[in-house]
């Protein structure tokens, strides 16, 4: 076997799943009877496999220059054997690359470009997302409080987990930034009696949430705005703020503005929750091995991941106080596998939906991209290349008295018992009756 195929063959031999690689001229690496097979039609894919650039291989699959046969879970198992380095430890950490990354982030995250990026992703097709999301269409990490939870149960548990952390009470004004298909707004309104306002840049999601509000009889108590978070102006700040799965779209250069906006919109002493994906590496600006480029090109244009330490730094600079931080990374791996399995079980239906929306060629590319994206991200969370942090914060009110705990400067009790412990006998229920 000629180089660079020697090292490739050695790495494939370590794969926990047998894989067969058919090269452009018909040569084969691996067993001929393998259930997992990649047929390569050009040298770009050959070079990517030889160097461990699995994200580039993914791009070749999306574009049809590599044909995939076999289970997507098996492909992810084999992908680990192809890697030559930890994708979370990006080698591009020189100061000038960091500076260039900041400049690119600044130019990519204008209000107009962010609107385009959000619509590129979230307006693919509501029916397509509905195939593999839960009934609330919660498109973020679920919370498997009990091992036997279904995806739907885990998403409800996540929504409730956030509501408990925010100590929501009837009549409080809640702002949900990046409100998606309205899961947080609807759950908080119906179970905690809040007055909710959501904002989104997705036209599809905006229309869907408006319909849900009317159908559930929540008109007047819940509303949604088609607007950029930076442009939201209010006469009175909100009691509580949730931001679920929005943080990833903000961009490194806009982090000061993002957290300053949260502070401006939050009343003194109020609580805010930032639930978002964070980088596994401290210095990398995106996942290596071509995975960051794949996600930026096909899934989340303009998306950027920051290490949790960077987020905490920006929170402090904005004049907010971090109260509690929880990493629920393994929960996202399980969530993504649930999404992936649901999509894989309905590929024919998904293909029909996307073809009707985008045409046969474009629809097929979108389907390939999402198959690889969901399974690849599940692998990434399993391996710790990325994480998911819930960061609870407050805007201190500057008062030393008048709180349950002297010096608290907010309503947070500075313990976690209220989040996890069930209500005591005779105690006031957390939820509305």
Secondary structure, DSSP 8 states (H G I E B T S, - for coil): --TTHHHHHHHHHT-SS-EEEE-TTS-EES-TT-SEEEEE-SHHHHHHHHHT-HHHHHHHHHTTSEEEES-HHHHHHHHHHH-SS-TTS-S--SHHHHHHHHHHHHHH-SHHHHHHHHHHHHTS-HHHHHHHS-TT---S----SSTT--HHHHHHHHHHHHHHHTT--TT-EEEEES-TTSHHHHHHHHHH--EEEEEES-HHHHHHHHHHHHHTT-BTTEEEEES-GGG---SS-EEEEEEES-GGGT-GGGHHHHHHHHHHHEEEEEEEEEEEEEESSSS-SS-TTTHHHHHHHHT-TT-----HHHHHHHHHHTT-EEEEEEE-HHHHHHHHHHHHHHHHTTHHHHHHHHHHHH-HHHHHHHHHHHHHHHHHHHHHHHHTSEEEEEEEEE-----SSSSSSTT--SS--SSSHHHHS---TTS--SS--
